Amino acid sequence: MEIKMPKLDVSMTEGTFMGWLVPDGGSVEAGEPLYSVGTDKVETEIPSPADGVLRYGAAEQDTDYPVGTTLGVLDL
């Protein structure tokens, strides 16, 4: 399952990837905080959409990504 940059509000076109909250290869349960995203208004933790094992993608910390960009992969 691809983990993508979420759209946190109507006007958001990109967000700053603040970092993973689970280590590469780490297990996560649905609803647990998975990564953090920042905008010009707020920084928030994004929960995992499912149980799985995190596999990192190309996301680099403190980098802006357009909404919908794949940040990593969750192996179910």
N, C-alpha and C positions, 0 to 999 in steps of 0.2 A: 504494500500500500504506500503510495507516495504521500509524503508530508509536504504541504504547500504553504506558502506565505498567505495567511488569512486576510480577509477584508474586514477590518474591525469597525469601520464606519462607512457611511455612504460616500463620502468624498475621498476616501483613502485609495491611492493608486500605487503606493509602495510603502514598505516598512523596513525598519532596521532590525536585522537578525541580531539579537543580543547574546545568544548562546544556547547550547543544549543543557538540559537539567538532568539528563541521564547519560552515562558514559557510552561510547561506541561499543556495541555488543551487549549492552545492558538490557535486561528485561523490564518491561513496563506494563502496567495494567490500564485498561480503559479508564479515563477520567483523571489519572495521575498527571501532574505537570510534566510536560515533555520538553518544551523550549520556551524561550522568552522573546517577545517582539516589542519594539518600541516605535512610537510615532512622534510627531511634534507635540502631541497632547498627553500621551500616556505610555507607560511600559506595563506589559501584562504577560502572565504565564499562560501558555496555550496547553490544554490538556490533550493527552493521547486519545485518538479516536477509537482505539481498539487495544486488546492485549497483544503483545508481540515483543520482538527484539529489534532495537534500533540499529540501523545501518546508516552511517553518515553519507550525505551527498556532498555537493560542492559548496554548501553554505559556509561562509566565513564570518566569524564574529565581528560585530560592529560594521556590517556592510548592508547597504540598502538593496532591496530586491523588489521588483514589481509584484503586485498581488497575483497569486496563482503560480509563482515560480516554485519548482520543486526544490525543497531544502534538504531532504533526506528520504530514507525509505524505512518503513516498519515491516519487518518480516513477520507474517502472522503464523 
